Amino acid sequence: MRILFMGTPDFAVPALDALVAAGHEVAAVYARAPRAAGRGLRPRPAPVARRAEALGIPVRTPASLRDPAEQAALAGLGAEVAVVTAYGLILPQPVLDAPARGCLNIHASLLPRWRGAAPIQRAIMAGDAETGVSIMRMEAGLDTGPVLLSAATPIGPRDTAGTLHDRLAAMGARLIVEALARLDALVPRPQPAEGATYAAKIDKAEARIDWTRPAAELDRQIRALSPHPGAWCLIGGERVRVLMSSPDDGAGAPGTVLAGGGLRVACGQGALRLETLQRAGRAPQAADAFLRGFPVPAGSILG
């Protein structure tokens, strides 16, 4: 098919590669405009834009799709289908209507659970046993359109947002190729109202670790925010990111480092073993390596 591809971050790159490998003609790639990054704050193209350029596909980075001229240019590409995943811009109705066979979205959850911006992180935080990918026919509502295909994967006790992101990106790539191959035969399934939840964007305030909470909740918070933005706490007055942990036995005043080896911290319920940590400006370290350079004796209080 002749398609438009609309996506911005790393999550969308495997789907673009899969569509090209499957022989689809990608008329253009739409991505968010380059953003200033790095020490020099130079504009850096989005991952999807960089990949499209390497593949020789035209890239467009409009600031908005509300301009009638931009909408007309998009419609003029004559695409049969638009594939959208983590694009980051709202698609007005004229854009949704432009492709002859509609717009399909690759969404990283089992809709209607976790509609919205942060489905991967919210699924881990909530302690969901599984998540997955949904291929949805887009409509004006936020992730409310009928589902064409879906596939599930378990969320393991060691899954982080990073590991789940990569697994779901690969699943989404396979599923969108299948959806386009079977498009005429697929029957859209309206999403049920029951079970709908909203995956709000992660707020910076959610990253600070509150040791009064149960260890199991904090473990999910840490894994949901790993590797980015990274849950954090104060150790010796220094802000340190915690990227991996596991619940453990132990009790004490919340935030107290417990004796017995490693870096075990008392929580509101149970204890948490901190396994991977990162000081500002340094690479992540396993706890034993971290402690060799930054001793944290038992009885210390983490903030």
Secondary structure, DSSP 8 states (H G I E B T S, - for coil): -EEEEEE-SGGGHHHHHHHHHTT-EEEEEE----EEETTTTEEE--HHHHHHHHHT--EE--S-S-SHHHHHHHHTT--SEEEEES--S---HHHHHSSTT-EEEEESSSTTTTEES-HHHHHHHTT-SEEEEEEEE--SSTT-S-EEEEEEEE--TT--HHHHHHHHHHHHHHHHHHHHHTTTT---B---STT--EE----GGGGB--TTSBHHHHHHHHHHTTTTT-EEEEETTEEEEEEEEEEE---SSTTBEESSSS-EEE-SBSEEEEEEEEETTS--EEHHHHHHHS---TT-B--
